[in-house]
């Protein structure tokens, strides 16, 4: 994979993670481990490149902690 393709994977997965977990963070009673781990495993099993998985995971953690207060 070339650099541009990896950057696009990272940006796309980061946006997806931020949106999904931003919305999940607004639901009271959701737990980080119970939601982030299984969905990140799904992303891995779908065959997303490592850079996309890392970006998804970091964006998910950030969005979840920002919205879950």
Secondary structure, 3 states (H helix, E strand, C coil): CCHHHHHHHHHHHHHHHHHHHHHHHCCCCCCHHHHHHHHHHHHHHCCCCHHHHHHHHHHHHHHHHHHCC
